[in-house]
Amino acid sequence: MSRYYVVRRTKEKDEEFAVIDALSLDEVNAIFKVRYKDFKETMQKGEAFFIFQVNEPLTFDENHQVVFPKGRMAMIHKLS
């Protein structure tokens, strides 16, 4: 079992949203879609969720944007 970060991106900043334990990126993506369905449905244009495995501490730059770690990532976003 591995741990995965879920980071929420809004117009203002990125923030750690959740940490989910799962066996794979596909599994955590499915868990996210069920567990956080309400958040996904109320996303505003330009908002996104990024999901990636915890390999190192989560860091943000001076503009409050996540510094993406190496490795696979899933993204859920609203275009319009």
DOKE-941134 format. One record per residue (C-alpha): residue number from 1; residue in one letter; x, y, z. Coordinates in steps of 0.1 Angstrom, whole numbers, plus 5000, padded with zeros to 4 digits. Last residue first. Example, Ala and Ser with C-alpha at 12.3 -4.5 7.8 and 13.67 -1.06 7.14 Angstrom:
# residues 2
num 2; residuo s; east 5137; north 4989; up 5071
num 1; residuo a; east 5123; north 4955; up 5078
This chain:
# residues 80
num 80; residuo s; east 4847; north 5252; up 4812
num 79; residuo l; east 4880; north 5233; up 4814
num 78; residuo k; east 4875; north 5216; up 4847
num 77; residuo h; east 4903; north 5195; up 4860
num 76; residuo i; east 4912; north 5160; up 4873
num 75; residuo m; east 4949; north 5152; up 4870
num 74; residuo a; east 4967; north 5119; up 4876
num 73; residuo m; east 5005; north 5118; up 4882
num 72; residuo r; east 5033; north 5094; up 4875
num 71; residuo g; east 5068; north 5101; up 4887
num 70; residuo k; east 5090; north 5131; up 4896
num 69; residuo p; east 5077; north 5155; up 4922
num 68; residuo f; east 5056; north 5186; up 4911
num 67; residuo v; east 5064; north 5218; up 4929
num 66; residuo v; east 5030; north 5230; up 4940
num 65; residuo q; east 5021; north 5266; up 4933
num 64; residuo h; east 5020; north 5290; up 4962
num 63; residuo n; east 5037; north 5318; up 4942
num 62; residuo e; east 5069; north 5315; up 4962
num 61; residuo d; east 5071; north 5278; up 4953
num 60; residuo f; east 5053; north 5249; up 4971
num 59; residuo t; east 5067; north 5216; up 4985
num 58; residuo l; east 5052; north 5182; up 4994
num 57; residuo p; east 5077; north 5161; up 5012
num 56; residuo e; east 5092; north 5132; up 4991
num 55; residuo n; east 5080; north 5100; up 4975
num 54; residuo v; east 5042; north 5105; up 4982
num 53; residuo q; east 5026; north 5093; up 4950
num 52; residuo f; east 5007; north 5117; up 4929
num 51; residuo i; east 4972; north 5131; up 4925
num 50; residuo f; east 4965; north 5166; up 4910
num 49; residuo f; east 4931; north 5183; up 4914
num 48; residuo a; east 4922; north 5211; up 4892
num 47; residuo e; east 4904; north 5245; up 4890
num 46; residuo g; east 4903; north 5265; up 4857
num 45; residuo k; east 4865; north 5268; up 4856
num 44; residuo q; east 4850; north 5261; up 4890
num 43; residuo m; east 4848; north 5227; up 4907
num 42; residuo t; east 4814; north 5219; up 4922
num 41; residuo e; east 4811; north 5183; up 4908
num 40; residuo k; east 4846; north 5174; up 4918
num 39; residuo f; east 4841; north 5187; up 4954
num 38; residuo d; east 4809; north 5167; up 4957
num 37; residuo k; east 4825; north 5135; up 4944
num 36; residuo y; east 4853; north 5136; up 4969
num 35; residuo r; east 4851; north 5100; up 4982
num 34; residuo v; east 4839; north 5084; up 4950
num 33; residuo k; east 4861; north 5102; up 4924
num 32; residuo f; east 4890; north 5101; up 4949
num 31; residuo i; east 4888; north 5064; up 4954
num 30; residuo a; east 4889; north 5058; up 4917
num 29; residuo n; east 4920; north 5080; up 4913
num 28; residuo v; east 4936; north 5063; up 4942
num 27; residuo e; east 4930; north 5029; up 4925
num 26; residuo d; east 4944; north 5041; up 4892
num 25; residuo l; east 4975; north 5055; up 4909
num 24; residuo s; east 4981; north 5021; up 4926
num 23; residuo l; east 4977; north 5002; up 4958
num 22; residuo a; east 4960; north 5029; up 4978
num 21; residuo d; east 4963; north 5052; up 5008
num 20; residuo i; east 4949; north 5086; up 5003
num 19; residuo v; east 4963; north 5120; up 5015
num 18; residuo a; east 4940; north 5150; up 5011
num 17; residuo f; east 4938; north 5186; up 4999
num 16; residuo e; east 4973; north 5199; up 5000
num 15; residuo e; east 4970; north 5234; up 4986
num 14; residuo d; east 4976; north 5252; up 4953
num 13; residuo k; east 4969; north 5290; up 4951
num 12; residuo e; east 4946; north 5318; up 4941
num 11; residuo k; east 4928; north 5305; up 4909
num 10; residuo t; east 4924; north 5272; up 4926
num 9; residuo r; east 4946; north 5241; up 4925
num 8; residuo r; east 4938; north 5212; up 4949
num 7; residuo v; east 4966; north 5188; up 4957
num 6; residuo v; east 4959; north 5151; up 4964
num 5; residuo y; east 4989; north 5133; up 4978
num 4; residuo y; east 4992; north 5095; up 4975
num 3; residuo r; east 5003; north 5070; up 5001
num 2; residuo s; east 5013; north 5034; up 4991
num 1; residuo m; east 5000; north 5000; up 5000
